[in-house]
Amino acid sequence: MKPLLNTKLANSAFLLLFASELTFYLLILQTGIVEIHHSDMREIWMVPVGGILGIISSIFFYKERQWLVPAVLLIQLLLVFGYTQANGFELFLLGLISGITAPLLIARIDSFLLVAVALSLSYAYGTYHFHVPADERTFIAVFLSTVAFTASLFSQMGRIRKAVQGLEVKGSITLFLWLVLDAALFETLSRDTVMGIWGEASFTWSIVIFHLIGVIAAYRFRDYAHNNLAILLLFATTYLFYTLGEQTVLTVIYPFVISYYNVILLRRLIRIRYPELALIALSLWAASGIGLMIALSGEFIIAWAMLAVLGVIYLSQRNSHENISFSLFSFRRFVAHSS
């Protein structure tokens, strides 16, 4: 009975840890700090530098994750009391902590249902509090960091799921493009004064509900063979409605698409060995930077071009598979007639 209780406690703690750190990234690192510094890369460049170095260092300290995660989260908790006035070194530390913890948390996932619930909690909390001005989010940062640090003490970070898959070059390229498409759309929407969907009281619950529906749908179809094509079409639909200026429709389709995409993405990441997982985490920082540049430049056509490239890649893969299947069928017919 005692091991069962310990397992339940560890799983519940990890759920809270994952949800709180994801929300911290969304509300504080990705939007809060950027908004406070008015998207000026000269002021916030230390965050991604810290993130990149954090990911690299996690590869060397990976086996010490049981004490490493609580230690860095305690530092995060101490830092966020003054996050609105953080200097360059403090921004570097916040990025470093995020870089260390993000891949380690993904590597710890051994129950996909828990992650789906954690994503749901994060999306709901993050959406509900997105209207809070960035310079007034200190209480949110402290609350999330407190929950994360406390949960890390009981989450049994030493547990690890078995990952056996490597990362193919073609797969890494398409994954990077997906990350850029995600970042470009989010960064553009969050800055669009006409099409922005967050912070509007009339849209909040619609966004929350369709985030949850997206998570449920993705969990249900997590092993669907044609998820690549499905996500491509979902992104294309979202891009189309944004281009057409359909704000109300976006409050339905955008949260659904992002939730669906992130669940499927995590489903694939948990199967990858840690060194390759760390490389993907590195590409996330690069993709976020490119997405931010697209948003600041106002050249959303670049994102459309990347979406088109993905479409060409998937169509070529599909034709390749069909040609292989046809060749095998012809070969079998030839053997059958010969015999």
ABEGO torsion letter per residue (X at the ends): XAAAAAAAAAAAAAAAAAAAAAAAAAAAAAAAAAAAAGGBAAAAAAAAAAAAAAAAAAAAAAAAAAAAAAAAAAAAAAAAAAAAABBAAAAAAAAAAAAAAAAAAAAABABAAAAAAAAAAAAAAAAAAAABBAAAAAAAAAAAAAAAAAAAAAAGAABBBBBABBBBAAAAAAAAAAAAAAAAAAAAAAABAAABABGBAAAAAAAAAAAAAAAAAAAAAAABAAAAAAAAAAAAAAAAAAAAGBAAAAAAAAAAAAAAAAAAAAAAAAABBAAAAAAAAAAAAAAAAAAAAAAAAGBAAAAAAAAAAAAAAAAAAAAAAAAAAAAAAAAAAAAAAAX
